[in-house]
Amino acid sequence: MRKTGSISRRRLLAGAAAAPVIVPGSVLGKNGAVPPSERITLGGLGIGGRGAAVLRSFLEQPDVQFLAVCDVRNERREAIKTMADEKYGNRDCAAYRDQEELFARRDIDALLIATGDRWHTLLSVLAARAGKDVYCEKPCSMTIAESRALADTFQRLGRIYQAGTQRRNGANFVWACEMARSGKLGKLRALHAEAGPGNRWPPLTRHDWLPAEPEPSPQVVDWDRWLGPCPWRPYNAEYVKGRWRGYFDFHGGGILEWGSHTVDLCQWAAGKDETAPVEYVPYGMGADTPYRIECRYADGLRLVLRDSGFLGLGSCHIRFEGDAGWVETADGGEIRVSENLRPLAPSISKEEAGRATTNHVRDFLDCVKSRRQPRSHALAAGQAHIACHAAYIAFQLGRKLEFDPATDSFVADEQANRMRSRAMREPWRL
Protein backbone atom coordinates (compact mmCIF):
# COMPACT_ATOMS: atom_id res chain seq x y z
CA MET A 1 0.00 0.00 0.00
CA ARG A 2 1.32 3.45 -0.92
CA LYS A 3 1.81 5.64 2.13
CA THR A 4 2.13 9.34 2.87
CA GLY A 5 4.36 9.62 5.94
CA SER A 6 3.00 7.25 8.54
CA ILE A 7 -0.60 7.53 7.32
CA SER A 8 -1.84 5.46 4.41
CA ARG A 9 -3.28 7.29 1.42
CA ARG A 10 -6.63 5.46 1.96
CA ARG A 11 -6.85 6.57 5.59
CA LEU A 12 -5.89 10.12 4.64
CA LEU A 13 -8.65 10.32 2.01
CA ALA A 14 -11.17 8.76 4.36
CA GLY A 15 -10.33 11.35 7.00
CA ALA A 16 -10.66 14.14 4.50
CA ALA A 17 -14.06 12.85 3.40
CA ALA A 18 -15.27 12.75 7.01
CA ALA A 19 -14.05 16.25 7.87
CA PRO A 20 -16.39 19.16 7.24
CA VAL A 21 -15.39 21.36 4.31
CA ILE A 22 -16.02 25.08 4.75
CA VAL A 23 -16.23 26.98 1.48
CA PRO A 24 -16.78 30.74 1.56
CA GLY A 25 -20.05 31.76 -0.04
CA SER A 26 -18.19 34.22 -2.25
CA VAL A 27 -16.39 31.32 -3.94
CA LEU A 28 -19.74 29.83 -4.92
CA GLY A 29 -21.23 33.14 -6.00
CA LYS A 30 -23.51 33.45 -2.97
CA ASN A 31 -24.38 36.54 -0.94
CA GLY A 32 -24.31 38.72 -4.05
CA ALA A 33 -20.79 37.69 -5.10
CA VAL A 34 -19.92 36.95 -8.72
CA PRO A 35 -19.29 33.22 -9.30
CA PRO A 36 -15.83 32.25 -10.58
CA SER A 37 -17.17 31.30 -14.02
CA GLU A 38 -18.26 34.90 -14.59
CA ARG A 39 -15.15 36.64 -13.26
CA ILE A 40 -12.51 38.22 -15.47
CA THR A 41 -9.05 37.20 -14.34
CA LEU A 42 -6.47 39.98 -14.54
CA GLY A 43 -2.71 40.36 -14.46
CA GLY A 44 -0.60 43.52 -14.35
CA LEU A 45 2.70 44.69 -15.82
CA GLY A 46 4.72 47.65 -14.56
CA ILE A 47 2.23 48.90 -11.98
CA GLY A 48 3.53 52.15 -10.48
CA GLY A 49 1.72 55.29 -9.30
CA ARG A 50 -0.75 55.74 -12.14
CA GLY A 51 -1.03 52.00 -12.67
CA ALA A 52 -1.88 51.46 -9.00
CA ALA A 53 -4.69 54.01 -9.25
CA VAL A 54 -6.13 52.18 -12.26
CA LEU A 55 -5.69 48.83 -10.53
CA ARG A 56 -7.73 50.09 -7.57
CA SER A 57 -10.55 50.84 -10.01
CA PHE A 58 -10.28 47.27 -11.30
CA LEU A 59 -10.29 45.85 -7.78
CA GLU A 60 -13.52 47.75 -7.04
CA GLN A 61 -15.29 45.67 -9.68
CA PRO A 62 -16.96 42.55 -8.25
CA ASP A 63 -16.34 40.50 -11.41
CA VAL A 64 -12.54 40.93 -11.41
CA GLN A 65 -9.97 38.64 -9.83
CA PHE A 66 -6.37 39.93 -9.89
CA LEU A 67 -4.01 36.97 -10.05
CA ALA A 68 -0.47 38.14 -10.84
CA VAL A 69 1.89 41.07 -11.24
CA CYS A 70 5.04 41.39 -13.32
CA ASP A 71 7.61 44.15 -12.79
CA VAL A 72 11.36 44.59 -13.28
CA ARG A 73 11.52 46.31 -9.86
CA ASN A 74 11.24 44.09 -6.81
CA GLU A 75 9.91 46.97 -4.71
CA ARG A 76 6.91 47.39 -7.01
CA ARG A 77 6.32 43.66 -7.39
CA GLU A 78 6.02 43.33 -3.64
CA ALA A 79 3.85 46.45 -3.26
CA ILE A 80 1.27 45.29 -5.81
CA LYS A 81 1.29 41.73 -4.49
CA THR A 82 0.60 43.14 -1.03
CA MET A 83 -2.27 45.26 -2.40
CA ALA A 84 -3.88 42.23 -4.03
CA ASP A 85 -3.30 39.88 -1.10
CA GLU A 86 -4.83 42.37 1.34
CA LYS A 87 -7.82 42.76 -0.97
CA TYR A 88 -8.49 39.01 -1.07
CA GLY A 89 -7.23 38.05 2.38
CA ASN A 90 -4.70 35.51 1.11
CA ARG A 91 -1.17 35.22 -0.31
CA ASP A 92 -2.17 33.97 -3.75
CA CYS A 93 -1.05 36.84 -5.99
CA ALA A 94 1.93 35.65 -8.03
CA ALA A 95 4.87 38.00 -8.70
CA TYR A 96 7.11 37.70 -11.76
CA ARG A 97 10.13 39.54 -13.16
CA ASP A 98 9.78 38.27 -16.74
CA GLN A 99 6.63 38.97 -18.73
CA GLU A 100 6.91 35.63 -20.51
CA GLU A 101 5.86 33.89 -17.28
CA LEU A 102 2.78 36.09 -17.09
CA PHE A 103 1.90 35.59 -20.76
CA ALA A 104 2.10 31.83 -20.24
CA ARG A 105 -0.66 31.87 -17.60
CA ARG A 106 -3.64 30.41 -19.46
CA ASP A 107 -5.90 31.24 -16.53
CA ILE A 108 -5.47 35.00 -17.04
CA ASP A 109 -7.95 36.69 -19.39
CA ALA A 110 -6.68 40.27 -19.52
CA LEU A 111 -3.70 42.43 -18.64
CA LEU A 112 -3.29 45.93 -17.25
CA ILE A 113 -0.13 47.42 -18.78
CA ALA A 114 1.20 50.52 -17.01
CA THR A 115 4.93 50.43 -17.71
CA GLY A 116 6.88 53.36 -19.10
CA ASP A 117 5.91 54.48 -22.60
CA ARG A 118 8.79 52.62 -24.31
CA TRP A 119 7.16 49.26 -23.52
CA HIS A 120 3.49 50.02 -24.22
CA THR A 121 3.11 48.93 -27.83
CA LEU A 122 5.47 45.96 -27.66
CA LEU A 123 3.89 44.49 -24.52
CA SER A 124 0.38 45.07 -25.88
CA VAL A 125 1.21 43.25 -29.12
CA LEU A 126 2.91 40.37 -27.29
CA ALA A 127 -0.04 40.10 -24.92
CA ALA A 128 -2.50 39.95 -27.83
CA ARG A 129 -0.43 37.22 -29.44
CA ALA A 130 -0.60 35.33 -26.13
CA GLY A 131 -4.40 35.51 -26.28
CA LYS A 132 -4.91 38.29 -23.72
CA ASP A 133 -7.15 41.34 -23.84
CA VAL A 134 -5.36 44.55 -22.89
CA TYR A 135 -5.97 47.75 -20.95
CA CYS A 136 -2.87 49.88 -21.59
CA GLU A 137 -1.93 53.24 -20.16
CA LYS A 138 -1.12 56.09 -22.51
CA PRO A 139 0.80 57.24 -24.50
CA CYS A 140 0.21 53.95 -26.25
CA SER A 141 3.05 54.17 -28.77
CA MET A 142 6.41 55.81 -29.39
CA THR A 143 6.16 56.19 -33.17
CA ILE A 144 3.78 56.26 -36.12
CA ALA A 145 4.89 52.73 -37.06
CA GLU A 146 4.13 51.41 -33.57
CA SER A 147 0.69 53.04 -33.68
CA ARG A 148 -0.15 51.23 -36.89
CA ALA A 149 1.22 47.91 -35.60
CA LEU A 150 -0.94 48.27 -32.49
CA ALA A 151 -4.13 48.92 -34.44
CA ASP A 152 -3.48 46.20 -37.00
CA THR A 153 -2.55 43.53 -34.45
CA PHE A 154 -5.69 43.88 -32.37
CA GLN A 155 -7.91 44.00 -35.44
CA ARG A 156 -6.27 40.91 -36.91
CA LEU A 157 -6.32 38.86 -33.70
CA GLY A 158 -9.75 39.96 -32.50
CA ARG A 159 -8.55 40.89 -29.02
CA ILE A 160 -10.07 43.69 -26.93
CA TYR A 161 -7.91 46.77 -26.37
CA GLN A 162 -8.68 49.81 -24.24
CA ALA A 163 -6.21 52.70 -24.23
CA GLY A 164 -5.94 54.46 -20.87
CA THR A 165 -7.45 57.63 -22.35
CA GLN A 166 -10.11 57.58 -19.66
CA ARG A 167 -11.60 60.96 -20.59
CA ARG A 168 -13.66 59.18 -23.27
CA ASN A 169 -15.67 57.93 -20.30
CA GLY A 170 -15.61 61.19 -18.30
CA ALA A 171 -19.07 62.73 -18.02
CA ASN A 172 -18.12 66.30 -18.97
CA PHE A 173 -15.96 65.23 -21.92
CA VAL A 174 -18.63 62.83 -23.16
CA TRP A 175 -21.20 65.63 -23.11
CA ALA A 176 -18.91 68.02 -24.99
CA CYS A 177 -18.13 65.41 -27.63
CA GLU A 178 -21.82 64.59 -28.03
CA MET A 179 -22.57 68.27 -28.65
CA ALA A 180 -20.15 68.17 -31.55
CA ARG A 181 -21.22 64.77 -32.86
CA SER A 182 -24.93 65.56 -32.71
CA GLY A 183 -24.63 68.76 -34.72
CA LYS A 184 -25.70 71.09 -31.89
CA LEU A 185 -22.60 73.19 -32.54
CA GLY A 186 -23.50 73.40 -36.22
CA LYS A 187 -20.85 72.65 -38.79
CA LEU A 188 -17.54 72.15 -36.99
CA ARG A 189 -14.89 74.73 -37.84
CA ALA A 190 -12.07 74.08 -35.38
CA LEU A 191 -11.02 71.62 -32.67
CA HIS A 192 -8.62 72.81 -29.97
CA ALA A 193 -6.54 70.28 -28.00
CA GLU A 194 -4.34 71.28 -25.07
CA ALA A 195 -0.79 70.04 -25.45
CA GLY A 196 1.40 69.78 -22.36
CA PRO A 197 2.09 73.29 -21.03
CA GLY A 198 5.61 74.10 -22.18
CA ASN A 199 6.69 75.41 -18.78
CA ARG A 200 5.87 71.99 -17.27
CA TRP A 201 6.03 69.57 -20.21
CA PRO A 202 8.52 70.90 -22.79
CA PRO A 203 7.51 69.87 -26.31
CA LEU A 204 11.06 68.94 -27.26
CA THR A 205 12.73 65.99 -25.52
CA ARG A 206 16.37 65.70 -24.48
CA HIS A 207 19.04 63.50 -26.06
CA ASP A 208 21.64 63.52 -23.27
CA TRP A 209 22.15 60.86 -20.57
CA LEU A 210 22.28 60.98 -16.80
CA PRO A 211 25.65 60.00 -15.23
CA ALA A 212 26.39 56.29 -14.91
CA GLU A 213 25.86 54.66 -11.51
CA PRO A 214 26.57 51.12 -10.27
CA GLU A 215 23.97 48.76 -11.65
CA PRO A 216 21.90 46.93 -9.02
CA SER A 217 21.24 43.21 -8.94
CA PRO A 218 18.63 42.11 -11.50
CA GLN A 219 16.60 40.79 -8.58
CA VAL A 220 16.30 44.37 -7.30
CA VAL A 221 16.03 46.17 -10.65
CA ASP A 222 16.45 44.31 -13.93
CA TRP A 223 18.03 47.24 -15.83
CA ASP A 224 18.28 45.42 -19.16
CA ARG A 225 14.59 44.54 -18.98
CA TRP A 226 13.72 48.07 -17.78
CA LEU A 227 15.30 49.52 -20.94
CA GLY A 228 13.57 46.93 -23.09
CA PRO A 229 13.52 47.96 -26.77
CA CYS A 230 15.30 51.30 -26.13
CA PRO A 231 18.99 51.91 -26.93
CA TRP A 232 21.38 50.84 -24.21
CA ARG A 233 22.53 53.47 -21.75
CA PRO A 234 24.20 53.23 -18.30
CA TYR A 235 22.04 52.79 -15.23
CA ASN A 236 21.02 55.78 -13.14
CA ALA A 237 18.54 55.42 -10.29
CA GLU A 238 16.74 58.63 -11.29
CA TYR A 239 15.39 56.95 -14.43
CA VAL A 240 13.83 54.19 -12.35
CA LYS A 241 12.35 56.72 -9.93
CA GLY A 242 10.44 58.36 -12.78
CA ARG A 243 12.87 60.86 -14.27
CA TRP A 244 12.77 59.09 -17.64
CA ARG A 245 10.13 61.53 -18.86
CA GLY A 246 11.53 64.22 -21.09
CA TYR A 247 14.24 62.00 -22.61
CA PHE A 248 13.83 61.19 -26.30
CA ASP A 249 14.45 57.44 -25.96
CA PHE A 250 11.70 57.08 -23.37
CA HIS A 251 9.14 59.82 -23.99
CA GLY A 252 7.29 61.70 -26.72
CA GLY A 253 7.31 65.08 -24.96
CA GLY A 254 4.39 67.28 -23.98
CA ILE A 255 2.73 67.07 -27.39
CA LEU A 256 2.23 63.32 -27.01
CA GLU A 257 1.86 63.24 -23.21
CA TRP A 258 -1.30 65.35 -23.25
CA GLY A 259 -2.20 65.13 -26.90
CA SER A 260 -2.81 61.41 -26.54
CA HIS A 261 -5.82 62.45 -24.44
CA THR A 262 -6.96 65.72 -25.99
CA VAL A 263 -6.33 64.97 -29.68
CA ASP A 264 -8.04 61.64 -29.04
CA LEU A 265 -11.14 63.49 -27.83
CA CYS A 266 -11.06 65.88 -30.79
CA GLN A 267 -10.93 63.00 -33.25
CA TRP A 268 -13.81 61.25 -31.46
CA ALA A 269 -15.91 64.41 -31.44
CA ALA A 270 -15.35 64.95 -35.17
CA GLY A 271 -15.98 61.32 -36.13
CA LYS A 272 -12.40 60.89 -37.34
CA ASP A 273 -11.25 57.83 -35.41
CA GLU A 274 -10.12 56.20 -38.66
CA THR A 275 -7.95 58.99 -40.05
CA ALA A 276 -5.58 61.86 -39.14
CA PRO A 277 -4.92 65.43 -40.30
CA VAL A 278 -3.20 65.90 -43.66
CA GLU A 279 -1.27 69.09 -42.79
CA TYR A 280 0.85 70.19 -39.79
CA VAL A 281 2.30 73.68 -39.32
CA PRO A 282 4.33 74.34 -36.13
CA TYR A 283 4.71 77.68 -34.34
CA GLY A 284 6.87 78.68 -31.36
CA MET A 285 9.69 76.19 -32.01
CA GLY A 286 12.56 76.38 -29.55
CA ALA A 287 10.56 78.19 -26.87
CA ASP A 288 9.17 76.38 -23.85
CA THR A 289 5.87 78.25 -24.07
CA PRO A 290 3.67 79.26 -25.78
CA TYR A 291 3.68 76.97 -28.80
CA ARG A 292 1.13 75.42 -31.14
CA ILE A 293 0.75 73.17 -34.17
CA GLU A 294 -1.97 74.09 -36.66
CA CYS A 295 -3.34 70.94 -38.32
CA ARG A 296 -5.90 70.47 -41.07
CA TYR A 297 -8.01 67.46 -42.07
CA ALA A 298 -8.76 66.60 -45.69
CA ASP A 299 -12.22 68.18 -45.41
CA GLY A 300 -10.77 71.48 -44.19
CA LEU A 301 -11.56 71.06 -40.47
CA ARG A 302 -8.85 72.63 -38.30
CA LEU A 303 -7.19 70.91 -35.34
CA VAL A 304 -5.08 73.20 -33.16
CA LEU A 305 -2.66 71.74 -30.60
CA ARG A 306 -1.68 74.55 -28.22
CA ASP A 307 -0.35 74.84 -24.69
CA SER A 308 -2.03 78.07 -23.61
CA GLY A 309 -5.03 80.36 -24.08
CA PHE A 310 -7.70 78.11 -22.55
CA LEU A 311 -10.26 79.09 -19.89
CA GLY A 312 -8.48 77.67 -16.84
CA LEU A 313 -10.90 74.82 -16.14
CA GLY A 314 -8.21 72.32 -15.15
CA SER A 315 -5.76 70.26 -17.18
CA CYS A 316 -6.31 68.66 -20.59
CA HIS A 317 -8.63 71.29 -22.07
CA ILE A 318 -10.60 70.67 -25.24
CA ARG A 319 -12.59 73.26 -27.15
CA PHE A 320 -14.91 72.60 -30.11
CA GLU A 321 -16.08 75.47 -32.30
CA GLY A 322 -18.89 75.31 -34.85
CA ASP A 323 -20.86 77.88 -36.79
CA ALA A 324 -23.71 77.55 -34.24
CA GLY A 325 -21.72 77.69 -30.99
CA TRP A 326 -18.79 76.41 -28.97
CA VAL A 327 -18.02 74.28 -25.91
CA GLU A 328 -14.93 74.00 -23.72
CA THR A 329 -14.14 71.75 -20.76
CA ALA A 330 -11.23 70.18 -18.86
CA ASP A 331 -10.45 67.87 -15.95
CA GLY A 332 -12.14 70.07 -13.38
CA GLY A 333 -15.51 68.98 -14.76
CA GLU A 334 -16.86 72.48 -15.43
CA ILE A 335 -18.36 73.06 -18.87
CA ARG A 336 -18.41 76.44 -20.61
CA VAL A 337 -20.48 77.07 -23.74
CA SER A 338 -21.48 79.93 -26.00
CA GLU A 339 -24.40 82.07 -24.79
CA ASN A 340 -26.95 80.40 -27.06
CA LEU A 341 -26.15 76.94 -25.65
CA ARG A 342 -26.28 77.76 -21.93
CA PRO A 343 -29.75 76.24 -21.39
CA LEU A 344 -28.35 72.90 -22.56
CA ALA A 345 -25.22 72.81 -20.40
CA PRO A 346 -25.39 70.34 -17.49
CA SER A 347 -23.86 70.82 -14.05
CA ILE A 348 -21.31 68.05 -13.51
CA SER A 349 -19.65 67.71 -10.10
CA LYS A 350 -15.95 67.10 -9.62
CA GLU A 351 -16.85 63.75 -8.09
CA GLU A 352 -18.80 62.70 -11.17
CA ALA A 353 -16.06 63.93 -13.49
CA GLY A 354 -13.52 62.11 -11.31
CA ARG A 355 -15.15 58.74 -11.98
CA ALA A 356 -13.76 58.70 -15.51
CA THR A 357 -11.16 56.01 -14.76
CA THR A 358 -13.67 53.72 -13.02
CA ASN A 359 -16.13 54.20 -15.89
CA HIS A 360 -13.35 53.46 -18.37
CA VAL A 361 -12.37 50.27 -16.57
CA ARG A 362 -16.02 49.19 -16.52
CA ASP A 363 -16.33 49.85 -20.26
CA PHE A 364 -13.30 47.61 -20.85
CA LEU A 365 -14.61 44.77 -18.68
CA ASP A 366 -18.04 44.85 -20.31
CA CYS A 367 -16.36 44.63 -23.73
CA VAL A 368 -14.18 41.71 -22.65
CA LYS A 369 -17.44 39.88 -21.97
CA SER A 370 -19.45 41.08 -24.98
CA ARG A 371 -16.50 41.26 -27.46
CA ARG A 372 -17.71 44.62 -28.77
CA GLN A 373 -15.21 47.46 -29.17
CA PRO A 374 -14.65 49.79 -26.18
CA ARG A 375 -14.58 53.56 -26.58
CA SER A 376 -10.77 53.80 -26.67
CA HIS A 377 -10.21 50.86 -28.99
CA ALA A 378 -6.90 50.18 -30.74
CA LEU A 379 -7.74 51.89 -34.03
CA ALA A 380 -8.96 55.06 -32.32
CA ALA A 381 -5.90 55.17 -30.08
CA GLY A 382 -3.57 54.40 -32.98
CA GLN A 383 -4.95 57.16 -35.19
CA ALA A 384 -4.93 59.79 -32.42
CA HIS A 385 -1.33 58.89 -31.62
CA ILE A 386 -0.38 59.06 -35.30
CA ALA A 387 -1.71 62.63 -35.36
CA CYS A 388 0.35 63.49 -32.26
CA HIS A 389 3.51 61.89 -33.65
CA ALA A 390 3.12 63.71 -36.96
CA ALA A 391 2.65 67.00 -35.09
CA TYR A 392 5.77 66.32 -33.02
CA ILE A 393 7.82 65.49 -36.11
CA ALA A 394 6.73 68.78 -37.69
CA PHE A 395 7.67 70.59 -34.48
CA GLN A 396 11.11 68.96 -34.34
CA LEU A 397 11.82 69.82 -37.97
CA GLY A 398 10.36 73.30 -37.63
CA ARG A 399 8.46 73.26 -40.89
CA LYS A 400 5.11 72.56 -42.48
CA LEU A 401 4.51 68.90 -43.33
CA GLU A 402 1.88 67.25 -45.52
CA PHE A 403 0.72 63.78 -44.52
CA ASP A 404 -1.14 60.96 -46.25
CA PRO A 405 -3.25 59.03 -43.68
CA ALA A 406 -3.85 56.21 -46.18
CA THR A 407 -0.14 55.32 -46.24
CA ASP A 408 1.00 56.81 -42.90
CA SER A 409 3.64 58.76 -44.82
CA PHE A 410 4.69 62.36 -45.30
CA VAL A 411 4.42 63.79 -48.79
CA ALA A 412 7.78 64.43 -50.50
CA ASP A 413 9.77 64.68 -47.25
CA GLU A 414 12.38 61.97 -46.85
CA GLN A 415 13.69 63.30 -43.54
CA ALA A 416 10.24 63.31 -41.94
CA ASN A 417 9.52 59.81 -43.23
CA ARG A 418 12.67 58.47 -41.58
CA MET A 419 11.26 59.69 -38.27
CA ARG A 420 8.11 57.54 -38.50
CA SER A 421 9.80 54.58 -36.80
CA ARG A 422 12.70 53.65 -34.54
CA ALA A 423 14.89 50.58 -34.42
CA MET A 424 14.35 48.32 -31.42
CA ARG A 425 17.27 46.94 -29.44
CA GLU A 426 17.76 43.20 -29.84
CA PRO A 427 16.12 40.86 -29.10
CA TRP A 428 12.94 42.98 -29.04
CA ARG A 429 10.92 43.44 -32.20
CA LEU A 430 7.31 43.80 -33.31
N, C-alpha and C positions, 0 to 999 in steps of 0.2 A: 504494500500500500504506500502511495506517495504521501510524504509528510511535509508539513510546514512547521519547522521548529519541533517542539514536542507534541504538537496537536495535529492529528490527522486532518487531511483536507476535507473528508466527509464530516467529521465532527465540527470543523470550523464553519462549513456551510450550513450545517444543521443549527448551530448556534446563531448564525446570522439570520436564518429564517425565523427563528423563535423570537429574536429581539425586535422590539418595536422600531419602526423606521419613521422618523419625523422629517417631513418634507415641507419647507416653507410654502405657504399658499401662493406667494409671488412666483415661485418656480412653476406652478401649475396654472398660472393665469387667474388665480382667485383674488378676491378682495379688490377688484378693479385693476389688477396688474395685467400687463400684456403677456400672453403666453409666449414661450420661447420660439414657437414656429412663426410668430408674427413679428419678432424683433429683428431689427437691422443690426448686424454686428459690425463694429467699427474699429479701425486701427488708426494710429496717428504717426506722422513723420515730422520731426523738427518742430516740436511744440514749445514755443517760447512765450513771450508776453502776449502778443496778439493771438497766437494759436491757442493759448490757455483760455483766453476770453471766449473764443469760438467754441472750444471744447466744452466749456461750462454750459453754453447754449445747447450743445448736443446732449450733455448729461441730464439736462432738464426734461428731455423728451422721454416719455415712458416706454417708447418702442425702440430704444437704442441700448445696446450693450457694448461698452468699450472694452476690448479684449487685450490690446497690445500697443506699445509705443516703441518707436525706433528713433534714435538720436545719436549723433556722433559725440555728444557731450554727456558724460556720465551724470553730471549734476542735474541736467534736464531730464534724462531718463528716469532718475530716481524721483524727481519732483512730480512728474506726470503719473508715474506708477503709484505714488503715494496718494495723489488726488483720486485716481480711479479706485484704489483699494479702500480708501475711506468712504467713497460713495457707496460701494457695494458691501462693505463690511467683511472683506476677505483679503487674501494676498494673491489673487489669481491673475492680475494684470501682468502680462509678459513684457520684458524689456529687451530690446535688441540694439546692436550697434550697426548692423548691416541690413540694408533694406531688403536684400534678397530673402532673408529669413522671414520678414513680414509678408512679402509677396507670395511666399510659398504656403502661407496659411490658408487652406481652402475653406476654413470656417469663418473667414472675414469677408463681408460683403463689400464694404466701402472704406475709403481712406480719407482722412483729413490731412492735407499737406500744407504745412505752414513753415517750411524752411526759408532760408534766404532766397532772393529772386533767382539766383543763378541755377538753382535746382528745380524750379517750378515746372517748366515744360518737360524736362527729361523724366522726372519722377512721375508726372501725370501720364506720360506716354507709356512708361514701363508698367505702371499700375494698370492701365487699360489693357495692355497686352497680357497681364497676369489675371485678367478677368474681374478687375475691381472697378466700381464706380468711384468717382473722385469729387471731393470738395477741396478746391485749392485756393489759397490766399493769393492776392494780387500784389504787384503786377505778375501776370501769368506767363510772361515770356520776356526774353532779353533781346529778341530780334524779330524782324518781319518773317524770316524763314521759320523760326520757332513757332510763331503765331499760326502760320499756315499748317505746319506739321501737327500742332495741337488740334486744330479744327478738323483736319482730314482724318486723323487717327480715331477720334471719338465718333465721327460719322461712320467711318468704315467698320469699326468694331461694335457699334451699337451700345456703347457704354454711356452712362449718365455722368455729365460733368457740370458742376456749378462753380463758376468763378466767385471769389470772395468779394465781389462788388455788391455788397449787401444793400446799397442804397436803392437797388431795383425793387427791394421789398420794404423800403421805408415809406411810411404813409404820406409824408409831405412831398417826397420826390415822385411817388406814384401818381399823386393828384396832379402835379405840375406836368408830368409827361402825358397824362390822359387829356389835359387841356389842349396840348399840342396835337395829339393823335386824333382827337375827336373833332378838330376843326374849330374849336371855340376861340382860338387865337386868330382865326382866318388863315390866309395863306402864309406859311412860315417864310420869314425873310432872313433871320439870323439866329444862330444858336451860340450861346456864350458858355464856355467851359473854363472853370478856374484851374489853372496850372499851379503847381507848388509855388507859394510866394518866394520870390528870389532871395529875400533877406533871410529866409529859413531853409528853403530847398533850392539851392542854386540850380539853374537849368543845365549848366555844363558840369560834367563829372571830371574828377581828377585822374591823372595817369601815373602819379608817383606811388611809392610804397612806404609803409611804415617801417621803422628799423627792425632788423631781425632780432628775435629773442629765442632762448632755448626752447626747443619743441617738447611739449609734454608727452607722457606716455599715451599711446593710442587708446588705452583703457579710460583715460581721463578726457582727452580730446583727440579724436582721430583727425589730424590736420589734413591728411591727404584726402580723406572722405569729405571733410568740411569744404575744401576747395572744389571737389567734384570736377565738373567739366571746364572750370576756369584755368587760365594759365597758372603755372606754378609760381609761387612767391614765398619768401620766408615767413615763418610763423610770427605773429605778434598778437598778444592777448587782447588788444583793443578790438581787433576784427571780431573775435569770438564774442566779445561783450556787446557788439552791436554797432561798432564804428565802421562797418563795411559800407554803409550807405554813403553815397557821394563819390565812390571810386568806380571808374569805368568798368572794370572787370566784373563788378558785383551788382551794379545799380544803373538804372536808366535815367537818373536825375529827376528833378521836380516835374518835368513835363510828363513823364511816364508815371511817377509816383502818385500824382493826383489825377492826371488825365485818364488813367485807367478806370477811375470812377466817373469823372465828370464827362469826358468824351463818350464813354459808354452810355451815359444817360441821354446825351444829346442824340446819339445814333438811334437809341430806342425810341425817343420822342418823335424823331423824324421818319421812323420806319425804314432805317438804313442799316439794319443789322447784318446785311449780306454784302455790304460794299464799304467804300472809304472815299474821302475827298480826292479830287483829281489835281488839286493845286495847293501849294504850301508856300507862303511868303513870310519870312521871319523879320521881326523888328526888335531892336534893343539888344543885339548880339554883343557879348562881352560885358554887359552890365548885369549886376545881380538883380536889379529891379528898377523900373518896371520893364517887362518884356511881353511880347505877344507873337503869335503865329496866326496869320490870316489864311484860312483854308476855304476851298470852294468845292462843292459837289458838282457832278456833271449836269445837274438840272439848274445850277446857279445858286442854290442855297449856300449861305455863308456859315462857316464854323470858325469861331474865334477862340483860340486858347490864349488866355491872358492871366496875369498874376495879380492884377489890381483893378480898382474901379468898381467893385461890387458894393452891395448895400450893407455889408457888415452883419450878416445874419448867422455867422458861424464859419466853419471851414467847408471846402468843397462846394462852392456856389455853382449854380447853373441858372441861366437866364434864357428864356425862349421869347422871341419877338415875331409877331405876325402883323398883318395889316389890319387886324381887328383887336389888338391888345397884346399885353406882355405879362409874363409871370417870372418871378425869381424866388429861389429858396436855397437853403443850405442846411448844414447839420443841426443848427439850433431848432429846426422844426417850423419856424415862422415862415409864412408865405406872404409875399407882396405881389400885388397885381396892379394893372392899369385901372384907372378910376371906373371905367365902364364894367369891369369884371368883379368889383368888390362884393356885390351881393352873392356871388358864387363861391367866394373864398372860404374854406373851412377854417376852424380854429383847431390846430393840432398841438397837443401838449408835448413838452420835451420827453416825457415818459413814453408817450405813444411813438414819437419819432425815434426814441432810443431803442425800440424793440426791433429795429431793422435786422440786426444780426440773427435774433431768434426766429423772426419770420423767414429769413433767408434759409436758415438751417431747416426749418419745417418744410419749405418749398422743395428743398433738395430731397429730404426723406420721403415726401409724398411721391416725388418723381422716381425715386429708386423703386418704389412699390408699383407705381402705375406704368413706368417706362415712357412717360411723356417727357418732353423737354422742359427743364426748369427755365426761369427767367434769364439767368446769366449762363446760358448754355455755351458750348465750346465755340461755335461759329460766331456768336455775338461777341464773346470775349476776344476771340482771335481778330475780328475785324476792327474792333475798337482799339486794340493794341497796335494793329498795323497802322492805323491813323496816327497814333501817338508816336510810334517809331519813325514814321515818315516825317512828322513835324520836327522831331528831334534831329533827324539827319539834316533837314533843311536848316535848322538852327545852328548845328555844328559847322556846316559849310557856309552859312551866311549868305545864302542866295535862294531865289525862287526855284522851286522844283515842280515839275509836272509828273503825275503818277497815273499808272494804268492799273486800276483795281482788278481787272480781269487776269492780269499776268503778274501782279505784285511787283511791278518793275517801274523804275523811273524812265521817263522818256528822254532819250538822247543824252544821258548823263552817266558815263561809265564810273566815275568816282562815287556817285551816290549809290549806284547799283552794287558796288563792292561792299557797301556798308549794310546791306540787307541781311547779312549772315555773319557768323563768327565760327571759327574752327573750335572744336571741342578737344580738350586734352585727353589723350588716350588713358584708359580704354573706353571712355564714354562717347557715345554717338547716338543719334536719333535713328 
